[in-house]
Amino acid sequence: MTQSAFPDDDATPPSGGRAATFRVDAATFPAPSPGAGLHVVATPIGRLADVTLRALETLAGADLIACEDTRVTRVLLDRYAIRVPLVSYNDHNAAERRPRLLAALDEGKAVALVSDAGTPLVSDPGYKLVAEAIAAGHRVIPVPGPSAMLAALVASGLPSDTFLFAGFLPTKLEARRHRLEDLARVPATLVFYESPHRLADMLADAVAVFGASRAGAVARELTKTFEETVRGSLGELAAIFAERAVKGEIVVVIGPPAEEKASEADVDAMLRAALARQAPGKAVAEVARLTGADRKALYARAMALKAEADGKDG
Ligand code: SAM
């Protein structure tokens, strides 16, 4: 029996001299070696049929496949009758595994890199391996395919000409707000990955930082049975998901800031809303960030509005 180079991994023997193949339903296809180098292969984000023919050919023809979790990748490989040794490469063991994968590349092997779902390196391991493979003079070949961020972006109905993929936000409240504040005036659609149990908090923070009227979309379980994309203003989305607990995998897309200057009436409305929630200094900072208006002028206006409101209350 052929020994796996990494005995603690999935030791599926390679095809033992026979030409590698993969199968789609009843049809068997040959899989010649994709050639020496690191092949960065995108895999489905839910529906296994979303894998590309080239991804199957590359995986089946590779000498070994580096993957996050061998059990997850095995499901995909079994579906297409691919028999190639698997090596786990994930956040916990990457530093220890990298030299061994680079050694395989030095030997002229075809190494495929996949993640549990979607495109490796996109909020997934692989960046350092790719960088070190390039530094060592190896070929790095992308095999493009699914990624949740693009699937969500194209279904969001939000501008797609300029977008910024922001990955996962920090989990701590303060750091999350700061990150959102950094992104508030970026003239691009923003794409975030988010976990279902943090979605309501994230949307509430987004309303506080970007304003309730900014457009957004929440894409959930893309390509899977319970796929849905909910579109609306951030205020609407925050209200919906404050009431509704959701499960599954989620992408939040937020449209770019409005280009036109806010009218005086809009600025007054934003100042009033911000003043109702916080001290004048903070309220002015928030509206300045949202509108790009001059802080001094905003402060003077905030004081006038406050005096007006205090007069009415008294
Ligand atoms: N590399 C993957 C990609 O290219 O999309 C992303 C991996 S990241 C660890 C996992 C996150 O991607 C999930 O928490 C979720 O935010 C998003 N995601 C992955 N699959 C998804 C799906 N089917 N629907 C919605 N979001 C998904």
Residues whose N, C-alpha, C, O or C-beta is under 5 A from the ligand:
A	BS01	SAM	I45 G46 A117 G118 T119 P120 V122 S123 D124 P146 S147 A148 M149 Y193 E194 A219 R220 E221 L222 E249 I250 V251
